[in-house]
Amino acid sequence: HVRHQRALLTRKFLQTNHRNKKMAEESSDRGGFSRGFGRGGDRGGRGGDRGGRGGDRGGRGRGGGRGGRGGRGGKDEKDVWTPCTKLGRLVQAGKIKSLEQIYLHSIPIKEYQIVDYFIGANLVDEVMKIMPVQKQTSAGQRMRFKAFVVVGDSNGHIGLGVKACKEVAHSIQGSMILAKLNMVPVRRGYWGAALGAPHTVPTKVHGKCGSVHIRLIPAPKGTGVVAAQTPKKVLVMAGIHDVFTC
């Protein structure tokens, strides 16, 4: 009985060994034994004549060399904007000529690249305030930094962004993106005769946020922005050159 079992085991071992040799011989033409032994062959495994994952396209082939640096693309591809919304695709295709066309139909802007596409070269951003905020948790206090950023082109467009993150740099970057998404048009007018470009607010305007009130009054040319330091920065970035505030 023991001799019979040994004979069966020996026969199975020989059959398995013969099968493996046969598969190895057949796979040598395909460039290797599956993904294991021998990544050579005619195709050169993952490389060969095709240069692997790139070849002539610049990939990282094993058999045909690295094939340059063009396969995965350079750093320029990261800066290419790929629109995710229908509005973004229309802007990139040149169907929409200005931001005013978007504001005219009250279309929400979901991609900050749309603002950069039209007025990105003229935009100026300024960090108005950075303040720490805390949240009480079971493990203690969690501190984050909140940044207030104003973005404007000094030509009738202004936006405010507020973002809180663990890092100051991340909060500023997020606030800049939100400020571009919150960009709104600013209506400007004249004091007296309508000569030259608009320079002040068209009428007396009152605004309120929380406990803060502000009133804008049209002013003649040459007056300047008569306001405190913070509202003066915002009004100048909005493109208003002469105004009284109270």
C-alpha positions in Angstrom: 0.0 0.0 0.0 2.8 2.4 0.9 4.6 1.6 -2.4 1.5 2.3 -4.3 1.1 5.8 -2.7 4.8 6.6 -3.4 4.3 5.7 -7.1 1.3 7.9 -7.4 3.1 10.9 -5.8 6.1 10.4 -8.0 3.9 10.3 -11.1 2.1 13.5 -10.1 5.4 15.3 -9.5 6.8 14.3 -12.9 3.6 15.3 -14.6 3.6 18.7 -12.9 7.3 19.3 -13.7 6.7 18.4 -17.3 3.7 20.7 -17.5 5.7 23.7 -16.0 8.6 23.2 -18.5 6.1 23.1 -21.4 4.4 26.3 -20.2 7.8 28.0 -19.8 8.8 27.2 -23.3 5.5 28.4 -24.7 5.5 31.6 -22.7 9.1 32.6 -23.8 7.6 33.7 -27.1 5.1 35.9 -25.2 7.8 37.8 -23.2 8.0 36.0 -19.9 6.3 33.5 -17.6 3.1 35.4 -16.8 4.3 38.3 -14.6 7.1 36.3 -13.0 10.2 34.7 -14.7 11.8 36.4 -17.7 10.4 39.8 -18.6 12.1 39.6 -22.0 10.8 37.8 -25.0 9.9 39.4 -28.3 7.8 42.1 -26.7 10.3 42.7 -23.9 7.9 42.1 -21.1 6.5 45.4 -20.0 8.8 47.2 -22.4 10.4 45.7 -25.5 10.0 47.4 -28.8 7.0 49.4 -27.6 9.1 50.9 -24.8 6.8 49.5 -22.1 4.1 51.9 -21.0 5.3 54.5 -23.5 7.9 53.5 -26.0 8.0 56.2 -28.7 5.4 58.1 -26.7 8.0 58.5 -23.9 7.0 55.8 -21.4 9.0 53.8 -18.9 9.7 50.7 -20.9 12.0 48.0 -19.5 13.1 46.4 -22.8 13.1 49.5 -25.0 14.5 51.9 -22.4 12.7 54.8 -20.7 11.9 56.4 -24.0 12.2 60.0 -22.8 10.1 62.0 -20.4 7.1 62.6 -22.6 5.0 59.5 -21.8 3.5 60.7 -18.6 3.5 64.4 -19.6 5.3 67.3 -18.2 4.3 69.8 -15.6 2.3 71.8 -18.1 -0.4 69.2 -18.2 -1.2 69.9 -14.5 -2.0 73.5 -15.4 -4.4 72.6 -18.2 -8.0 73.4 -17.2 -10.5 70.6 -17.8 -14.0 72.1 -17.3 -16.4 70.1 -15.1 -19.6 72.1 -15.7 -21.5 73.1 -18.9 -20.7 76.8 -18.2 -17.0 76.0 -18.1 -17.2 74.1 -21.3 -19.0 77.0 -23.0 -16.4 79.4 -21.7 -13.5 77.3 -22.9 -15.1 76.9 -26.3 -15.4 80.7 -26.7 -19.2 80.8 -26.7 -19.3 83.2 -23.7 -17.3 86.4 -24.2 -17.4 88.1 -20.8 -18.4 87.7 -17.1 -21.3 90.2 -17.7 -23.0 87.6 -19.9 -22.9 85.1 -17.0 -24.2 87.7 -14.5 -27.0 88.8 -17.0 -28.6 85.3 -16.8 -27.7 84.8 -13.1 -25.8 81.6 -13.8 -23.9 80.3 -10.7 -20.1 80.0 -11.2 -18.9 76.7 -9.8 -15.3 76.8 -11.1 -12.9 79.5 -10.2 -11.0 79.0 -13.5 -13.9 80.8 -15.2 -13.0 84.0 -13.4 -9.3 83.5 -14.1 -10.1 83.0 -17.8 -11.7 86.4 -18.2 -10.0 88.7 -15.7 -7.3 86.6 -14.2 -4.5 88.9 -15.4 -6.0 92.0 -13.7 -7.0 90.4 -10.4 -5.4 91.6 -7.2 -5.9 89.7 -3.9 -5.3 90.9 -0.3 -5.5 89.0 2.9 -7.7 91.2 5.2 -7.5 89.2 8.4 -6.3 85.9 9.8 -7.7 84.8 13.1 -7.5 81.6 15.2 -10.8 79.8 15.9 -11.2 76.9 18.4 -13.7 74.1 18.8 -14.2 72.2 22.1 -14.0 68.4 21.7 -13.8 65.5 24.0 -10.0 65.4 23.6 -9.6 69.1 24.2 -9.6 72.2 22.0 -9.1 72.0 18.3 -7.5 75.1 16.8 -7.8 76.2 13.2 -7.0 79.4 11.3 -9.7 81.4 9.5 -8.6 83.7 6.6 -10.5 86.6 5.0 -9.4 87.4 1.5 -10.7 90.0 -0.9 -10.1 89.7 -4.7 -10.9 92.4 -7.2 -9.7 93.9 -10.5 -10.3 97.6 -9.7 -12.8 97.6 -12.6 -16.2 96.7 -11.3 -15.6 93.2 -9.9 -15.1 92.2 -6.3 -15.3 89.0 -4.2 -14.8 88.0 -0.6 -13.8 84.5 0.6 -13.6 83.1 4.1 -12.0 79.7 4.8 -10.8 77.9 8.0 -8.1 75.2 7.9 -5.5 73.7 10.1 -2.7 75.4 8.2 -2.6 79.2 7.4 -1.4 78.6 3.9 -4.3 76.3 3.1 -6.8 78.7 4.6 -5.5 81.5 2.5 -5.5 79.4 -0.7 -9.1 78.2 0.0 -10.2 81.8 0.7 -8.8 83.0 -2.6 -10.8 80.3 -4.5 -14.0 81.1 -2.6 -13.5 84.8 -3.3 -13.3 84.1 -7.0 -16.4 82.0 -6.9 -18.2 84.8 -5.0 -17.2 87.4 -7.5 -20.0 90.0 -8.1 -20.3 93.0 -10.5 -20.2 96.5 -9.0 -22.5 99.2 -10.4 -20.8 102.5 -10.8 -22.1 106.0 -11.8 -21.3 109.7 -11.8 -21.6 112.7 -9.6 -23.0 115.5 -11.7 -22.4 115.4 -15.5 -21.7 112.0 -17.1 -18.3 112.8 -18.4 -15.5 110.3 -18.7 -15.6 106.9 -17.0 -17.8 106.1 -14.0 -16.0 107.0 -10.8 -18.5 106.7 -7.9 -21.6 105.0 -6.7 -24.7 105.8 -8.7 -26.9 106.6 -5.7 -26.8 106.6 -1.9 -26.5 103.0 -0.7 -26.9 101.5 2.7 -25.5 98.1 3.8 -25.7 96.1 6.9 -23.9 92.9 8.1 -24.5 91.8 11.7 -24.1 94.9 13.9 -22.1 96.9 11.3 -23.8 99.5 9.1 -22.3 101.5 6.3 -23.6 104.2 3.9 -22.1 105.1 0.6 -22.8 108.6 -0.8 -21.7 109.8 -4.3 -18.8 112.2 -4.4 -17.4 114.6 -7.1 -14.2 113.7 -9.0 -11.1 114.3 -7.0 -12.6 113.6 -3.6 -11.1 110.1 -3.2 -12.4 107.3 -1.0 -13.4 108.9 2.3 -13.6 105.8 4.5 -11.8 103.8 7.2 -8.9 101.6 6.3 -10.7 98.3 5.7 -13.7 99.6 3.6 -11.3 101.8 1.7 -9.3 98.8 0.5 -12.5 97.0 -0.6 -13.9 100.0 -2.4 -10.7 100.7 -4.3 -10.4 97.1 -5.4 -14.0 97.3 -6.6 -13.2 100.2 -8.9 -14.7 103.1 -7.0 -12.5 106.2 -6.9 -14.7 108.9 -5.2 -17.2 108.2 -2.5 -18.3 109.5 1.0 -19.0 106.9 3.7 -20.7 107.2 7.1 
